[in-house]
Amino acid sequence: MLLRCLLPLALLPLAAVASAACTLTDPTLTLQSYRVDAQKERIAMYWQDRHGKAWGSLRSLLAGIDGDGRVQMAMNGGIYDKAYAPLGLYIEDGKRLTPVNRSAGSGNFFIRPGGVFLVENGRAENRAAAGVQTLSRHPLCGAVRPDAD
């Protein structure tokens, strides 16, 4: 079965050896970064297991997909509801599973202009949300915040 993309917990596990991680710190913030060569390493997004149940946590995702210990990094990469369903655009295997969310509200999901994470032709990138209408054909896409009006 095809791996499920996760926007809600778009836990971006990397199944290959990735570039070295680095940790940047300042007195008020700790930030960890992880450099990935998307042409050599596999980037995957996971939402649900093979039974359609949301993974819900990094622990359950890794227990389900990392039997051989090859996952190099995993992270929460999305905004989701209480049932762990994506609240923004989510495309898996070229099928739009959740639409663009153009609602207004408070919090970081509604910061404009918003953006979309996608993997295309061996490149991972964030694009401005203004072009999301043209993204329905992409095999791996998620995390959109609303366009500016």
N, C-alpha and C positions, 0 to 999 in steps of 0.2 A: 504494500500500500504506500502511496506517496506520503512523504512526510508532511505533517500539517504545519502551516506557518503560524506563528504566534505573533499577533500584534498585541493582544492584551498583555501577555507576558512574552513579548517578542524577544525571547531569550536567545540572543544571537550566538549560539554555540559555534565554535570553530572546530572543525573536525580534522584539522591538519596542524602541523607545527607552524606557529605564527611568530612574527617578530617579537623581540623582547618587550616586555611591558615596562613602563616607567611610572613612578609615583611622584606627583607634584604636590607640594604642601605650602600653605600659607597659614597664618595664625587662626584664621576663621574657616578655612576650607581645606579638605583633603580631596584631591581629584586623582583618580587612577585612569590612565589611558592605555590603550592596547592597539598597536599598529597592525594592520592586516593587509596582506597582498591578496586582493580578491581574485586574481588570476591563478593563484597557487593554492589558496585556502578556501574551504567551503564555508560560506555564510548561509545560515538557515534560520528561518523564523518559525516558531512553533506556537500554535494556539491550542489545539485539541489532540488527544491521543487517538488511537485507531478506532475507539468506540464513540468518538464524538464528545468526550468529556474534556473540559478545559483542564490544562495541566495545573493551574492555580498557584504553583510555587516553583522556585528554582530546584528545590529538593526533589519534588515529584518528577519534574522534567528530567533531571539528571539521572534519577533512578530508572526512568523509562527509556532513555536513549543512550546512556553512556556506559553500557555494559563493558566495553573494551577500554574505557579510560582515555579515549582520544580527544574528548572535548577540552579545548584549551581555554575558553572563556565563555561565560554566559552572563546575560544581563537582562533586566526588565527594560523593554524598549517601547512601551506604549501606554496609552490611556484606555482604560476599560471600565465596564460597569461592575456591579456587585457579583454578577455571574461570570465575570472574566471575559465578556464579549467585547470586541473592539468598539470604541466609540467614534472612530474615524474610518477613513477609507482603508479597506483591507482587501487585497487581491492575492489569490492563491492559485497557482497553476493556470493563470490567465483568466480566472473567473472572479468577478467582483462579488465578494461575500458580504461586505458592508459598504454602504455608500459614503460619499463625502458628507461630513457633518458641518453644516454652515450655521449652526446655532450661535447665538450670542451668549456670553456668560462671563464669569470671573475665573481666575486661575490660569495656570500656564497653558492649558489646552487651547484657550481662546486668545492667546497672544497673536497678533497679526504681524506679518502676513501669513504665517504658518508654513508648513513644509511637509514634504513626503520623502520617506526613506525608500530607496529601491536598489535593486541589484540588476544591472543590465550589461551584457557583453563583457563580463569579467570585471565590472566596475561597480563599487558600492558608492552611493552618493545621496545627498539630500538635495531636493529641488524645491523651488518656490511652489506653493500650493496653487498658484494661478494656472498652472498647466495640468491640473489633475484630471480634467476631462479626457485627456489624450493618453492616460496611463492604464486604461482598462485591459490592454493587451499584455502588460508586463507580467512575467511569471512570479515575481517576488516583490511585493510592494506593501507598504503599510505606514501607519502613523501619520495621518494628515491632521492638521489643524485648519480651521476655516480660512477661506480666502478673504482678503480685504474686499469690501464692497465697492 
